């Protein structure tokens, strides 16, 4: 478990799997300030009992199944109490990030007086995100109540690399068990020296650092671990083992950074990413940016004479000679499933057609869900229901499988909307839970414009036990879909939903918890530093904000989604 962060730290965890309990609000005194009382409530009815911590001193945790929500009071330079709110997973290694509606209420020490809603908005809390920092700038504030309603919960156990068909041994004696086919798919270099490795073989990794290679593996295994977690280690491993697909991901990441072109080139040079530097120069030349840089005084030789002659000049020449828009490097979306690549592929039979699929890709998505033939081939079960669903959406079974494979391969091809439901049915039939969860997240982007479409989303959320899809439906019922909820409830099939789901829908529709009838945006506010008093709260405003009322785009979306801080409610 990581140490508790300081006020400006960048890494913090979050919250999952709530066990509802119905109780009146109770408060726990913070050990460092017995006068300040604190309460956490989830989904309007789940009150979480706080536990005092010895480390960090003065903090309390609110356990929520696999996650502890940590509340740690500190004192700023002005002597004001600052409450830092973050989370920690109870188990590791994990990756997670959660989006939540949060309401902050404050009150005096007199329990007979009402507490007042002073701030609210969309927030994210996660392992690599800054904490929510609440500055208490009114000494009369003695009670703080935090009310959460979670919108989206992303949680993943990272692989421990204890299972695989080969073992990698490092100089410190540590080992990682991996699937050689998956590594071979990402690197021709690794494919060459693993090709003849027998199952159970141990490969000596020489002097290479285990931690850096493990970071590379997290990317190869397509986990939720952000690629920017440790760019230096990932770049080092991707370069050393020529992991071309991961090098392309690093290039895309650097292209997307909010830096100017010269800073991006310097950063690529620092990471020793020659391919990235080459692409930056190539694209700059094709777009006319390179000439502009030279006219403004940029001296490319300042990056180093060898770099200039061996990377920059060839890239400029290619940019001049190639038609505009021609990619410099090959794309990774042209996988051929008809050609076997032994020993890295296995046969997958789909309606008398044999495809040859990377065994590592299939393994991380669960091969046990497929039937097995006499010769060890995997057999996809295409049920009459799957065929009918394909016909309903105007696609063939072969098209469905092709789109699915191109999505689970490193190309991560986008799945068109008409494939969602047939593919969810296929994933359920073959117990492809990882794919099923991914499809459910894609469904969140499909707006339910009619009561029948909303009912369809609710039915899918129930059938496939997709909590985030259900929470998205509740969010829309509270916001953009609010005027059509009565039509939804009038549909005959609505009563076929489980009673618990129907109660949640009615509660969201009637409670007015979000305090505003506009549609609810999906982006959290970037203003995680808040200030509260007994009567008001929100992000601290600069002089420019006060005069011109400028907000960040995410902040404006949060206000649009959740209402401004001027809607105040008195509660006890």
RACOR-V987815 format. One record per pair of residues at least 6 apart in sequence whose C-alpha atoms are under 7 Angstrom apart, sorted by the first residue. I is the first residue (numbers start at 1). J is the second residue. Records with the same first field share a line. If there is no record, write none. Layout:
BEGIN
I: J, J
END
This chain:
BEGIN
4: 56
7: 84
9: 130
10: 128, 129, 130
11: 127, 128, 129, 130
12: 86, 87, 88, 126, 127, 128, 129, 130, 131
13: 86, 87, 88, 89, 96, 125, 126, 127
14: 67, 69, 86, 87, 88, 89, 96, 97, 98, 125, 126, 127
15: 64, 67, 68, 69, 87, 98
16: 64, 65, 66, 67, 153
17: 64, 65
18: 64, 65
20: 45, 46
21: 45, 46, 47
22: 45, 46, 47
23: 47
25: 47
26: 39
27: 37, 38, 39
28: 37, 38, 39, 50
29: 35, 36, 37, 38
30: 36, 37, 58, 59, 60
31: 58
32: 58
35: 142
36: 142, 143
37: 142, 143, 144
38: 143, 144, 145
39: 144, 145, 146
40: 47, 48, 145, 146, 147
41: 47, 48, 146, 147, 148
42: 147, 148, 149
43: 148, 149
48: 62
49: 62
50: 60, 61, 62
51: 60, 61, 62
52: 59, 60, 61
53: 59, 60, 61
58: 72, 73
59: 70, 71, 72, 73
60: 70, 71, 72
61: 68, 69, 70, 71
62: 68, 69, 70
63: 69
66: 89, 90
67: 87, 88, 89, 90
68: 87, 88, 89, 90
69: 86, 87, 88
70: 85, 86, 87
71: 83, 84, 85, 86
72: 83, 84, 85
73: 81, 82, 83, 84
74: 81, 82, 83
75: 81, 82
76: 82
80: 136, 137
81: 135, 136
82: 133, 134, 135, 136
83: 133, 134, 135
84: 131, 132, 133, 134
85: 131, 132, 133
86: 125, 131, 132
93: 157, 158
94: 156, 157, 158
95: 127, 155, 156, 157, 158, 224, 225
96: 126, 127, 154, 155, 156
97: 124, 125, 126, 127, 153, 154, 155
98: 124, 125, 126, 152, 153, 154
99: 123, 124, 125, 150, 151, 152, 153
100: 122, 123, 124, 148, 149, 150, 151, 152
101: 121, 122, 123, 148, 149, 150, 151
102: 120, 121, 122, 123, 146, 147, 148, 149
103: 119, 120, 121, 146, 147, 148
104: 117, 118, 119, 120, 145, 146, 147
105: 115, 116, 117, 118, 144, 145, 146
106: 115, 116, 117, 118, 141, 143, 144, 145, 534
107: 114, 115, 116, 141, 142, 143, 144, 534
108: 140, 141, 142, 143
109: 142, 143
114: 570, 571, 572
115: 570, 571, 572
116: 535, 568, 569, 570, 571
117: 568, 569, 570
118: 532, 535, 536, 537, 565, 568
119: 536, 537, 538, 565
120: 562, 565
121: 558, 559, 562
122: 524, 525, 558
123: 524, 525
124: 524
125: 131
131: 528
132: 528, 529
133: 528, 529, 530
134: 529, 530, 531, 532
135: 530, 531, 532
136: 531, 532, 533
137: 531, 532, 533
138: 533, 534
141: 533, 534
151: 468, 471, 472
152: 468, 471
153: 468
158: 223
161: 176, 177, 178
162: 176, 177
163: 177, 178
164: 177, 178, 179
165: 178, 179, 180, 199, 200
166: 177, 178, 179, 180, 199, 200, 201, 202
167: 175, 176, 177, 178, 200, 201, 202, 203
168: 175, 176, 177, 202, 203, 204, 205
169: 175, 176, 202, 203, 204, 205
170: 204, 205, 206, 207, 208, 209, 210
171: 206, 207
179: 360
180: 194
181: 344, 358, 359, 360
182: 360, 361
183: 190
184: 190, 191
186: 243, 244, 245
187: 242, 243, 244
189: 241, 242
190: 241
212: 233, 234, 237
213: 237
215: 233, 234
216: 234, 237, 238
218: 225
232: 271
235: 271
238: 246, 247
251: 276
254: 264
265: 277, 280
268: 276, 277
269: 277
278: 311, 312, 315
279: 328
281: 312, 315, 316
282: 315, 316, 318, 319
283: 319
284: 290
285: 316, 319, 320
286: 319, 320, 324
300: 308
301: 308
332: 411
333: 411
337: 355, 356, 357
338: 355, 356
339: 356
340: 356
344: 358, 359
345: 356, 357, 358, 359
346: 356, 357, 358, 359, 377
347: 354, 355, 356, 357, 377, 378
348: 354, 355, 356, 357, 377, 378, 379
349: 355, 378, 379, 380
350: 379, 380
361: 409
365: 432, 434
366: 432
369: 430, 431
370: 378, 379, 380, 430
371: 378, 379, 380
372: 378, 379
373: 379
386: 422, 425, 426
387: 397
389: 422
390: 396, 397, 422
393: 418
400: 419, 423
403: 415
406: 412, 413
407: 413, 414, 415
420: 439
424: 436, 439
427: 433, 435, 436
428: 436
440: 466, 469
441: 469
444: 469, 472
448: 454
451: 484, 487, 488
455: 488, 494
458: 470, 473
461: 467, 469, 470
474: 505, 508
475: 520
476: 519, 520
477: 485, 508, 509
478: 508, 509
479: 517, 518, 519, 520
480: 518, 519, 520
482: 509
488: 494
514: 562
515: 562, 563
516: 562, 563
518: 560, 561
519: 561
520: 561, 562
521: 557, 558, 561
523: 554, 557
524: 554, 558
525: 554, 555, 558
526: 554, 555
527: 539, 555
529: 539
530: 537, 538, 539, 540
531: 537, 538, 539, 540
532: 538
537: 565
538: 565
END
